[in-house]
Structure formats: structure tokens, C-alpha cells
Amino acid sequence: MFEALTDKLTGVLDRLTSRGRLSEKDVDDALRQVRLALLGADVNFKVAREFVARVRERSVGREVLESITPGQQVVKIVHEELTEVLSAGEHKLTASDRTPTTIMLVGLQGSGKTTSAAKLAAHLRRQSQSSLLVAADLRRAAAVQQLVSLGKQMAIPVFSHESAKNAVQAASAGLERAEELGSQWVIVDTGGRMHVEEEMMAELEELHNRISPHEVILVLDAMTGQDAVQAAEEFHRRVPLSGIIMTKLDGDARGGAALSVTKVTGVPIKFLGTGERVDALDPFYPDRLASRILGMGDVLSLVEKAQQVVDKKKAKEMERKLRRADFDLEDFLEQLQSVKRMGSLGQFMDMIPGFSKMSKKLPQGAIDDGELKKVEAIIRSMTPQERRSPNIINGSRRRRIALGSGTKPQDVNQLLNQFGQVQKMIRQVTSGKGTRSLERLFR
């Protein structure tokens, strides 16, 4: 989502770091471009103005301008100030002294509130904590059925009160059921409208007063830009928010809402929704997002995601195969599946430091989930023997594989050639001759 902003900011900062000396005019010219980039990304104009002022105040002093690496000092200041813009309060969920801890999700219709409720329960389960989902959205047709369906898919219990007359009755009964089950958390999905209105707010206030939730989390659609920030202000005015889930960050929004909402409202972002998958809900870390926006990657999040999807036994077996240069298409398919479980290829690559710059040199479409699906289809159309020994694939086998995968024989040829290069590189690395080959590969 931050691709355009990242490109502009890294371009400006790269020009600063390439200079041996900086003047106040150099800094002012660069910050003028930074401010335009932020406004172009739909960042709140007050937030952009204050951010640039803070960076300038810290950057034009003698300590920075006369340092050995003034450009790098300015980049460091920009990162720190961007982190500060994204920071406020407690970014983690906090449990109450009494069990269960009640979380009340609020938000406008279409923001992904019901889906986020299920994702949040899945996140807590990965932390070995039990949850009960409570369907209290009695306004939207099929909202209850949607939550029940999501619960069944994820094997998470859902409470729905079929005879409840209003959300207060449904939520109160749900809390009682959570106590009976001994659930550690109860997540209440509330009703929303297409826009903020008095009737909805009055209902949320009554519900809040009745169930006294420990956490009130607003689900915001990042695609709605500054409208999301205005909605957050109104919700926070009527119901004290403790956190925000920013959804649809995998879309093509410019990112202004995510960069503005905390500074404007003082409410911390707790999670980022990054896709449709049930595990596509990431804990929010201000410094990590600041690094990604500035093209610095996010190695810690990459490692955490890898730890969630990688089987340790399989990882050791893969290491053994690599050392023996015994890596075949079966192994390649398995690694492809692991990458897919970590999210989209674009999200995965964004976490690699410096990749945003390197990706510009790659052919168009090189980072494309559709290409990965094509590769997967081709490999799955092969027999086990062909996957283990690709060298036996002749012309007739290529035509059969292409027909079975819905691709062309040329696509099969391309995959086999690329895999052959990978195998060759692995053999060179394991034989101690790989350094020069890797340098040539990434030159």
C-alpha cells in the first residue's frame, strides 16, 4: 500500500545521503519534497506539517550538518519521527484482571469488522488462548450467519442469541456463555452503518455501558483515506477507544489513514489486516512500519512469520538436501507453499531490506502471485518421478504437463531452465565455489 510513498521518500533521502556535505537549503529542499509526498499519500495536512517541522528542527543543527555522514543522520531522524507519528499508548492487547477479557469491536459497515473478529480469535489461539465470538450485529442482514460460518471454518466457538431483541441482550447472554465455557477472551461483533449516525452511536454507548468491555477496538478501512480518520474521531468521542485495527492494507490505498489516525486521535493501532487469509492479521509495531515505509525492510516480522509456517523437522531435512545438492522440484513446491503461507509475494519481499530499490530493476511482473500460481500448477501436473528427476521430461511430457496445468510448453521450458540454474547454483555453493556465482546472479 505504501509503494508510491516509499518510492518518493527513498528517492529524496537517497539524494541527501549521496552528498558529502549538507546545507540548510539542502535540508529544506528535501523536506519540501517529503511534505509533498506525505500530502500526496493523503496524510492529514496538520500531521504532515508537524512532522516536517520536527524533522527540520532536529536536522539543521550543527551536530547534524557538520557530522561525517549528515545525510544518514537525517535519515535516522526521519525514521525516528515517523515512528513517533505512528506511536501512541499500548499497541498490544491487554488482559483484564477478571476472566474473560471482553473485547468490543466497533466500526462502519464494510470495514471488515466481522472478518476481523474471527481473525482476532485466530490470533489469540496462536497464543494458546481461548476465545468466544459473540454475534451482536443484529443490524446487517446475514451478519450473524457470516460470523457463525467463519467460526465453523476456523473451529472457533460462536455464540448467537436467536431470540435477542437487541445487541445488548445478545452481548450480555454471550458474556454469560463465555464464563460458563471458561473462555479467556470474549470478542463482541457489533452492528455498523454505511456512515456515522446517531442511532448507531447511541446503541454502542448503551452496549458499552452494559458490558463494560476491557478493550474497545475500532475497525477501520484504510481504503477510505481521511474519511477513516474522521470516523475514528467521532467513534472516540462517543465510545472510549483503546485501539484500532486497520484493514485492507493489501489494497491500493495511498496510506494516509494509517499514518494520520493515531496522531489525530491519540488511539494506538493494534493490528494491521493484510489480506483475506485467516492469519492475515499482523500485530502492529510503529518502528517496523516506519522502516518498511522508508524501504528499510522488516526483518523481525519476516522471521516471526517464517517461524509460524516453517516445520523445524522439514527445515532440517531441507538443509540436509541443500548440503548434498539434492534439491528437486518436490522440495521447490514445498518451499513455494511456505512462502504462500507467509502472505502475498509482494508483502514478503517488502520485508527484505533494500528490496524496494532492487525490485525496480526486475522485469515487469517478476513479483507476481499469478506467476507463482502458474509455477505451482506446472509442478503439480508432473508425476512424482518427473518432479524428482526433471531431466527425463521430453517433448511429449512437456506438452502433457502444459495441457494439464493450463499453460504453454514454453512456460514449462522456462520453469525447467530456471530450476536447472538454481540447481547449478546450489551445487556451486555447496562445493565452495558459490560466492562468485551469487555475485554474478545479483549483479
JODA-V890836 format. One record per backbone hydrogen bond with DSSP energy under -1.0 kcal/mol. CO is the residue of the C=O (numbers start at 1). NH is the residue of the N-H. Records with the same first field share a line. If there is no record, write none. Layout:
BEGIN
CO = NH + NH
END
This chain:
BEGIN
2 = 6
3 = 7
4 = 8
5 = 9
6 = 10
7 = 11
8 = 12
9 = 13
10 = 14
11 = 15
12 = 16
13 = 17
14 = 18
16 = 19
23 = 27
24 = 28
25 = 29
26 = 30
27 = 31
28 = 32
29 = 33
30 = 34
31 = 35
32 = 36
33 = 37
34 = 38
35 = 39
36 = 40
37 = 41
38 = 43
39 = 42
41 = 256
44 = 48
45 = 49
46 = 50
47 = 51
48 = 52
49 = 53
50 = 54
51 = 55
52 = 56
53 = 57
54 = 58
55 = 59
56 = 60
61 = 65
62 = 66
64 = 67
69 = 73
70 = 74
71 = 75
72 = 76
73 = 77
74 = 78
75 = 79
76 = 80
77 = 81
78 = 82
79 = 83
80 = 84
81 = 85
82 = 86
101 = 186
102 = 214 + 215
103 = 188
104 = 217
105 = 190
106 = 219
108 = 111
112 = 116
113 = 117
114 = 118
115 = 119
116 = 120
117 = 121
118 = 122
119 = 123
120 = 124
121 = 125
122 = 126
124 = 129
125 = 128
130 = 185
132 = 187
133 = 159
134 = 136 + 189
136 = 138
140 = 143
142 = 146
143 = 147
144 = 148
145 = 149
146 = 150
147 = 151
148 = 152
149 = 153
150 = 154
151 = 156
157 = 133
159 = 135
161 = 164
166 = 170
167 = 171
168 = 172
169 = 173
170 = 174
171 = 175
172 = 176
173 = 177
174 = 178
175 = 179
176 = 180
177 = 181
178 = 182 + 183
184 = 101
185 = 132
186 = 103
187 = 134
188 = 105
189 = 136
193 = 109
197 = 201
198 = 202
199 = 203
200 = 204
201 = 205
202 = 206
203 = 207
204 = 208
205 = 209
206 = 210
207 = 211
208 = 212
215 = 104
216 = 242 + 243
217 = 106
218 = 245
220 = 247
221 = 224
222 = 225
224 = 227
225 = 228
226 = 230
227 = 231
228 = 232
229 = 233
230 = 234
231 = 235
232 = 236
233 = 237
234 = 238
235 = 239
243 = 218
244 = 270 + 271
245 = 220
246 = 273
247 = 222
248 = 251
255 = 259
257 = 261
260 = 264
261 = 265
262 = 266
268 = 244
270 = 284
271 = 246
272 = 282
273 = 249
277 = 280
279 = 281
280 = 274
282 = 272
285 = 289
286 = 290
287 = 291
288 = 292
289 = 293
290 = 294
291 = 296
292 = 295
295 = 354
298 = 302
299 = 303
300 = 304
301 = 305
302 = 306
303 = 307
304 = 308
305 = 309
306 = 310
311 = 315
312 = 316
313 = 317
314 = 318
315 = 319
316 = 320
317 = 321
318 = 322
319 = 323
320 = 324
321 = 326
322 = 325
328 = 332
329 = 333
330 = 334
331 = 335
332 = 336
333 = 337
334 = 338
335 = 339
336 = 340
337 = 341
340 = 343
344 = 348
345 = 349
346 = 350
349 = 352
351 = 298
352 = 355
354 = 358
355 = 359
358 = 361
359 = 362
363 = 366
368 = 372
369 = 373
370 = 374
371 = 375
372 = 376
373 = 377
374 = 378
375 = 379
376 = 380
377 = 381
379 = 382
383 = 387
384 = 388
385 = 389
387 = 329
389 = 392
390 = 393
394 = 398
395 = 399
396 = 400
397 = 401
398 = 402
399 = 403
400 = 404
401 = 405
402 = 407
408 = 412
409 = 413
410 = 414
411 = 415
412 = 416
413 = 417
414 = 418
415 = 419
416 = 420
417 = 421
418 = 422
419 = 423
420 = 424
421 = 425
422 = 426
423 = 427
424 = 428
425 = 429
426 = 430
427 = 431
428 = 433
429 = 432
434 = 438
435 = 439
436 = 440
437 = 441
438 = 442
END
